[in-house]
């Protein structure tokens, strides 16, 4: 495969008429090694963020041996790619057929749940298995995060005791998990959540073997510049050590965005300019779903051999479909002289970009090209990490 060094090289060499996805395996490898070495527990990748087989294999090479899967399709995908991986089925509401296949055919032993009905379903689908790790999902606040995950799943602390006691009886290992929301901008999100975990444990009086702090670890976007990830890790570790849990309890996390955001960007072409609005050839039904539907701001830059010397101004984008909803408010800061025919790179799209892409109106992605330059921003900087050994989660049967 031809491998131009950077986005400008791809645009110059190929003059693409469709969006081009640029992937940076070195960036994903760096993120994986960072978590594998520095997080004080076991890191699993949330596959939903980007199910690319190449990315999943790269994360494995970087030390991520455990995968958070949310559907039977994700279970099958990762098991086929990585026969020795540990899979944890962390969607709190699952079809009984999916539970049974995951357990009996793919060696999944870890399941999450947030109510007694789901607990009964897991027990029945696994035929009363005695080797289960059951993680009760607790509802916690998303106040510190850019996207909330506080309403759909999770049992409240005040209602958790009966469920924790029942799950303790049905499991070999009992866990408590939660999700503080996507893009947590402060470590306080985790300390607040772990305070609720403490209250739930005390109320139920059960022995807990696993604390799973979920995802939410942030990446860097325009207007969203969180502190260092190691600070998050320190806060989590201190709160975990203070919990009334088993002396051998394990600490887990489930990053998706933090492991995949820097992996990919896209090249788009400006098809038309109308004042401060650019009509581009990707959008809300492609890799820019989040930019349209949750007003997520992504970094953007103009790709020209001769750099523009005009000042930046704020632009919005329209995507290529006929739908008015195919609109990305931004603002996206670009040189004021950008015009039709110019190419742009839009960065930090490794998380949820390709995962959300459709072929609506017949508009699809073009080529995927490996590049070797740095992503448009990085939470890892020049961090150097050494290879590490990751202890697999308990009760793994591949």
C-alpha positions as CSV (number, residue, x, y, z in Angstrom):
1,X,0.0,0.0,0.0
2,X,1.3,3.5,-0.9
3,X,1.8,5.3,2.4
4,X,2.1,9.1,2.1
5,X,3.5,10.6,5.2
6,X,0.6,12.9,6.0
7,X,-2.8,14.3,5.0
8,X,-1.4,16.9,2.6
9,X,0.6,14.2,0.8
10,X,-2.6,12.1,0.4
11,X,-4.6,15.0,-0.9
12,X,-1.8,16.1,-3.3
13,X,-1.1,12.6,-4.6
14,X,-4.6,11.4,-5.1
15,X,-6.9,14.4,-5.5
16,X,-9.7,12.3,-4.0
17,X,-13.4,12.9,-4.9
18,X,-14.7,11.0,-1.9
19,X,-13.7,11.4,1.8
20,X,-10.5,9.6,2.7
21,X,-10.0,8.0,6.1
22,X,-6.5,8.4,7.5
23,X,-5.4,5.9,10.1
24,X,-2.5,6.2,12.5
25,X,-1.7,2.8,14.1
26,X,1.2,4.3,15.9
27,X,-1.1,6.6,17.8
28,X,-3.4,3.8,18.9
29,X,-0.4,1.7,19.9
30,X,0.9,4.6,22.1
31,X,-2.5,5.0,23.7
32,X,-2.8,1.3,24.4
33,X,0.7,1.1,26.0
34,X,-0.1,4.1,28.1
35,X,-3.2,2.6,29.6
36,X,-1.6,-0.9,29.9
37,X,1.3,0.5,31.8
38,X,-0.1,3.4,33.8
39,X,-3.7,2.5,34.7
40,X,-3.5,0.8,38.2
41,X,-5.6,-2.2,37.1
42,X,-7.0,-3.9,34.0
43,X,-7.9,-1.9,30.9
44,X,-10.5,-3.2,28.5
45,X,-11.3,-1.6,25.2
46,X,-14.9,-0.6,24.6
47,X,-15.3,-2.0,21.1
48,X,-18.4,0.2,20.3
49,X,-16.1,3.2,19.9
50,X,-14.5,1.8,16.8
51,X,-14.9,-1.9,15.8
52,X,-12.1,-1.7,13.1
53,X,-10.3,-5.1,13.0
54,X,-7.0,-3.4,12.4
55,X,-7.5,-1.1,15.4
56,X,-8.5,-4.0,17.6
57,X,-5.4,-6.0,16.7
58,X,-3.2,-2.9,17.2
59,X,-4.6,-2.4,20.7
60,X,-3.9,-6.1,21.4
61,X,-0.3,-5.5,20.3
62,X,-0.1,-2.5,22.7
63,X,-1.1,-4.6,25.7
64,X,-4.9,-4.5,25.8
65,X,-6.0,-8.1,26.3
66,X,-9.6,-7.5,27.5
67,X,-12.5,-6.2,25.4
68,X,-15.8,-4.7,26.5
69,X,-18.4,-6.0,24.0
70,X,-22.0,-4.8,23.9
71,X,-23.6,-7.1,21.4
72,X,-23.3,-10.7,20.2
73,X,-21.9,-9.3,16.9
74,X,-19.1,-7.6,18.8
75,X,-18.5,-10.9,20.7
76,X,-18.1,-12.8,17.5
77,X,-15.9,-10.1,15.9
78,X,-13.4,-10.0,18.7
79,X,-13.4,-13.7,19.3
80,X,-12.6,-14.3,15.6
81,X,-9.9,-11.7,15.6
82,X,-8.3,-12.5,19.0
83,X,-9.0,-16.1,20.1
84,X,-7.1,-15.5,23.4
85,X,-8.8,-12.3,24.4
86,X,-11.0,-11.9,27.4
87,X,-14.4,-10.7,26.5
88,X,-16.8,-9.0,29.0
89,X,-20.4,-8.5,27.9
90,X,-21.1,-5.1,29.5
91,X,-24.4,-4.1,28.0
92,X,-27.0,-4.2,30.9
93,X,-29.9,-5.5,28.7
94,X,-29.1,-8.5,26.5
95,X,-31.1,-11.0,24.6
96,X,-31.1,-14.5,26.2
97,X,-29.9,-16.0,23.0
98,X,-26.9,-13.6,23.0
99,X,-26.0,-14.5,26.6
100,X,-26.2,-18.2,25.9
101,X,-24.1,-18.0,22.7
102,X,-21.5,-15.7,24.4
103,X,-21.2,-18.1,27.4
104,X,-21.3,-21.5,25.7
105,X,-19.6,-20.7,22.3
106,X,-17.3,-17.9,23.0
107,X,-16.1,-18.3,26.6
108,X,-17.6,-15.1,28.0
109,X,-17.9,-15.3,31.8
110,X,-18.4,-11.6,32.7
111,X,-21.8,-10.0,32.3
112,X,-23.3,-6.6,33.6
113,X,-26.8,-6.0,34.7
114,X,-28.9,-3.4,36.6
115,X,-32.0,-5.2,37.7
116,X,-33.3,-8.5,39.1
117,X,-35.0,-9.5,35.8
118,X,-31.7,-9.3,33.9
119,X,-30.0,-11.3,36.7
120,X,-32.6,-14.0,36.3
121,X,-32.1,-13.9,32.5
122,X,-28.3,-14.4,32.8
123,X,-28.7,-17.2,35.3
124,X,-31.2,-19.0,33.1
125,X,-29.4,-18.5,29.8
126,X,-26.1,-19.9,31.3
127,X,-28.1,-22.8,32.8
128,X,-27.2,-21.8,36.4
129,X,-23.4,-21.5,35.7
130,X,-21.3,-21.2,38.8
131,X,-18.3,-19.5,37.2
132,X,-19.9,-16.1,36.5
133,X,-18.5,-12.6,37.2
134,X,-21.6,-10.5,37.5
135,X,-21.2,-6.7,37.5
136,X,-24.1,-4.6,38.9
137,X,-24.2,-1.3,37.1
138,X,-24.8,1.6,39.5
139,X,-26.3,4.9,38.3
140,X,-24.0,7.8,38.8
141,X,-23.8,11.4,37.8
142,X,-22.6,12.6,34.4
143,X,-22.3,16.2,35.7
144,X,-18.6,16.4,34.9
145,X,-18.9,14.9,31.4
146,X,-19.8,16.4,28.0
147,X,-22.2,13.6,27.1
148,X,-24.5,12.1,29.7
149,X,-24.9,8.3,30.3
150,X,-26.9,8.7,33.4
151,X,-30.5,8.0,32.4
152,X,-30.7,4.8,30.4
153,X,-28.9,2.3,32.6
154,X,-28.0,1.8,36.2
155,X,-29.6,1.0,39.6
156,X,-29.8,3.9,42.1
157,X,-27.8,3.5,45.3
158,X,-31.0,3.5,47.3
159,X,-32.2,0.5,45.4
160,X,-29.0,-1.4,44.9
161,X,-28.8,-3.6,48.1
162,X,-31.3,-6.3,47.1
163,X,-29.8,-6.6,43.6
164,X,-26.2,-6.8,45.0
165,X,-27.2,-9.5,47.5
166,X,-28.9,-11.5,44.8
167,X,-26.0,-11.1,42.4
168,X,-23.6,-12.2,45.1
169,X,-25.5,-15.4,45.5
170,X,-25.5,-16.1,41.8
171,X,-21.9,-15.2,41.0
172,X,-18.5,-16.6,41.6
173,X,-17.2,-13.0,41.6
174,X,-19.3,-9.9,42.2
175,X,-18.5,-6.6,40.7
176,X,-19.9,-3.1,40.7
177,X,-19.6,-1.0,37.5
178,X,-20.7,2.5,36.4
179,X,-20.2,5.0,33.7
180,X,-19.6,8.7,34.4
181,X,-20.5,9.7,30.9
182,X,-18.4,10.4,27.8
183,X,-15.5,12.9,27.9
184,X,-15.2,13.4,31.7
185,X,-13.5,16.8,32.1
186,X,-12.5,16.3,35.7
187,X,-11.2,13.3,37.8
188,X,-13.9,14.4,40.3
189,X,-16.4,12.5,38.2
190,X,-14.7,9.2,39.3
191,X,-14.3,10.1,43.0
192,X,-17.9,11.2,43.2
193,X,-19.0,7.9,41.6
194,X,-16.8,5.8,43.9
195,X,-18.4,7.5,46.9
196,X,-21.7,6.1,45.7
197,X,-20.1,2.7,45.2
198,X,-19.0,2.8,48.9
199,X,-22.5,3.7,50.0
200,X,-23.9,0.8,47.9
201,X,-21.5,-1.7,49.4
202,X,-22.1,-0.6,52.9
203,X,-25.9,-0.8,52.4
204,X,-25.8,-4.3,51.0
205,X,-23.1,-5.7,53.3
206,X,-21.6,-7.8,50.5
207,X,-18.1,-8.8,49.5
208,X,-17.2,-7.2,46.2
209,X,-14.4,-8.6,44.0
210,X,-14.4,-6.2,41.1
211,X,-14.7,-2.4,40.8
212,X,-15.1,-1.3,37.1
213,X,-15.0,2.5,36.7
214,X,-16.1,2.2,33.1
215,X,-15.1,4.7,30.4
216,X,-15.3,8.5,30.1
217,X,-11.6,9.1,29.9
218,X,-11.2,12.2,27.8
219,X,-9.4,13.1,24.6
220,X,-8.5,16.6,23.4
221,X,-10.9,18.6,21.2
222,X,-11.3,22.3,20.5
223,X,-12.6,23.9,23.7
224,X,-12.1,20.6,25.6
225,X,-8.7,20.4,27.1
226,X,-8.7,18.1,30.2
227,X,-5.9,17.5,32.6
228,X,-3.4,14.7,32.4
229,X,-4.8,11.2,32.4
230,X,-2.4,10.1,35.1
231,X,-4.2,12.5,37.4
232,X,-7.4,10.6,36.7
233,X,-5.6,7.3,37.4
234,X,-4.3,8.6,40.8
235,X,-7.7,9.8,41.9
236,X,-9.3,6.5,40.9
237,X,-6.6,4.4,42.6
238,X,-6.8,6.3,45.9
239,X,-10.6,6.0,46.0
240,X,-10.5,2.3,45.1
241,X,-7.9,1.6,47.9
242,X,-10.3,3.2,50.4
243,X,-13.3,1.0,49.5
244,X,-14.6,-1.8,51.9
245,X,-13.9,-4.5,49.4
246,X,-12.2,-7.9,49.1
247,X,-8.4,-7.7,49.8
248,X,-7.9,-9.3,46.4
249,X,-10.4,-7.1,44.5
250,X,-9.6,-6.1,41.0
251,X,-9.9,-2.6,39.4
252,X,-11.0,-2.4,35.8
253,X,-11.7,0.4,33.3
254,X,-13.4,0.5,29.9
255,X,-11.9,3.3,27.7
256,X,-13.3,3.6,24.2
257,X,-12.7,7.2,23.1
258,X,-9.3,7.5,24.9
259,X,-7.9,4.5,23.1
260,X,-9.3,5.2,19.6
261,X,-9.8,9.0,19.1
262,X,-6.3,9.7,17.9
263,X,-6.3,6.7,15.5
264,X,-8.2,8.3,12.6
265,X,-9.0,11.5,10.8
266,X,-10.6,12.2,7.5
267,X,-9.8,14.3,4.4
268,X,-12.9,16.1,2.9
269,X,-13.2,18.3,-0.1
270,X,-15.0,21.7,-0.1
271,X,-17.6,21.5,-2.9
272,X,-19.0,24.9,-2.4
273,X,-18.7,28.0,-0.2
274,X,-21.6,30.2,0.8
275,X,-20.3,33.0,3.1
276,X,-19.3,31.2,6.3
277,X,-20.8,27.8,5.4
278,X,-18.8,25.2,3.6
279,X,-20.5,22.4,1.7
280,X,-18.2,19.3,2.1
281,X,-18.4,15.7,1.0
282,X,-18.9,14.1,4.4
283,X,-21.2,14.9,7.2
284,X,-23.9,13.9,9.6
285,X,-24.6,10.5,8.0
286,X,-20.9,9.8,7.6
287,X,-18.0,10.2,10.0
288,X,-19.3,13.6,11.4
289,X,-22.4,12.2,13.1
290,X,-21.3,13.7,16.5
291,X,-20.5,17.1,14.9
292,X,-24.0,17.3,13.7
293,X,-26.1,15.6,16.4
294,X,-24.4,16.7,19.6
295,X,-22.5,19.8,18.3
296,X,-19.2,18.1,18.9
297,X,-16.3,20.3,17.8
298,X,-13.4,18.6,15.9
299,X,-10.1,20.1,14.9
300,X,-9.9,21.1,11.2
301,X,-7.1,22.4,9.0
302,X,-6.7,23.5,5.4
303,X,-4.5,21.2,3.2
304,X,-2.5,23.3,0.8
305,X,1.1,23.2,-0.5
306,X,1.4,26.9,0.0
307,X,0.0,27.7,3.5
308,X,-2.7,30.4,3.7
309,X,-1.6,33.6,5.5
310,X,-5.2,34.9,6.0
311,X,-6.6,35.0,9.5
312,X,-8.8,32.1,10.7
313,X,-12.5,32.6,10.8
314,X,-15.4,30.4,12.1
315,X,-17.1,28.2,9.6
316,X,-20.1,25.8,9.7
317,X,-20.4,22.7,7.4
318,X,-23.2,21.2,5.4
319,X,-22.7,17.5,4.4
320,X,-23.4,16.0,1.0
321,X,-26.9,14.6,1.5
322,X,-30.2,16.3,0.7
323,X,-31.1,16.5,4.4
324,X,-31.2,19.8,6.3
325,X,-30.1,17.9,9.4
326,X,-26.8,17.2,7.6
327,X,-25.4,20.4,9.2
328,X,-22.4,20.8,11.5
329,X,-22.6,24.0,13.4
330,X,-19.0,24.0,14.6
331,X,-17.4,26.5,14.8
332,X,-14.6,25.1,12.7
333,X,-11.7,27.5,12.6
334,X,-10.1,27.8,9.1
335,X,-8.3,30.4,7.0
336,X,-10.7,33.0,5.7
337,X,-9.8,32.3,2.1
338,X,-10.9,28.6,2.0
339,X,-12.7,28.0,-1.2
340,X,-14.3,25.2,-3.3
341,X,-11.8,22.6,-4.4
342,X,-9.8,22.9,-1.2
343,X,-9.2,19.9,0.9
344,X,-9.6,19.9,4.7
345,X,-8.4,17.4,7.3
346,X,-10.8,16.9,10.2
347,X,-9.1,15.2,13.2
348,X,-9.8,13.0,16.2
349,X,-12.3,10.9,14.4
350,X,-11.1,7.5,15.5
351,X,-13.8,7.3,18.2
352,X,-17.3,6.9,16.8
353,X,-16.5,8.3,13.3
354,X,-16.3,5.1,11.3
355,X,-18.7,3.4,13.8
356,X,-21.5,5.8,13.0
357,X,-21.1,6.0,9.2
358,X,-24.0,5.1,6.9
359,X,-24.5,5.1,3.1
360,X,-27.5,7.4,3.2
361,X,-28.3,9.1,-0.1
362,X,-25.5,7.0,-1.7
363,X,-22.7,8.9,-0.1
364,X,-20.0,6.6,1.1
365,X,-16.4,6.7,2.3
366,X,-13.5,6.4,-0.1
367,X,-10.1,5.0,0.6
368,X,-8.5,4.3,3.9
369,X,-4.8,5.2,4.0
370,X,-2.1,4.7,6.7
371,X,-0.2,7.8,7.5
372,X,2.8,8.2,9.9
373,X,2.5,11.8,11.1
374,X,1.1,12.7,14.5
375,X,-2.7,13.2,15.1
376,X,-3.9,16.8,15.3
377,X,-3.8,16.7,19.1
378,X,-2.8,14.1,21.6
379,X,-3.5,13.3,25.3
380,X,-0.2,11.3,25.3
381,X,2.3,13.8,23.9
382,X,5.8,12.4,23.8
383,X,5.1,10.0,26.5
384,X,7.3,6.9,26.4
385,X,6.1,3.7,27.8
386,X,7.7,0.3,28.2
387,X,5.9,-3.0,27.3
388,X,3.9,-4.3,30.2
389,X,2.3,-7.5,31.3
390,X,-1.4,-7.3,31.7
391,X,-3.1,-9.7,34.1
392,X,-6.2,-11.2,32.5
393,X,-9.5,-10.8,34.2
394,X,-10.5,-13.8,36.3
395,X,-12.5,-16.8,34.9
396,X,-11.4,-16.6,31.3
397,X,-12.3,-19.5,29.1
398,X,-11.4,-19.1,25.5
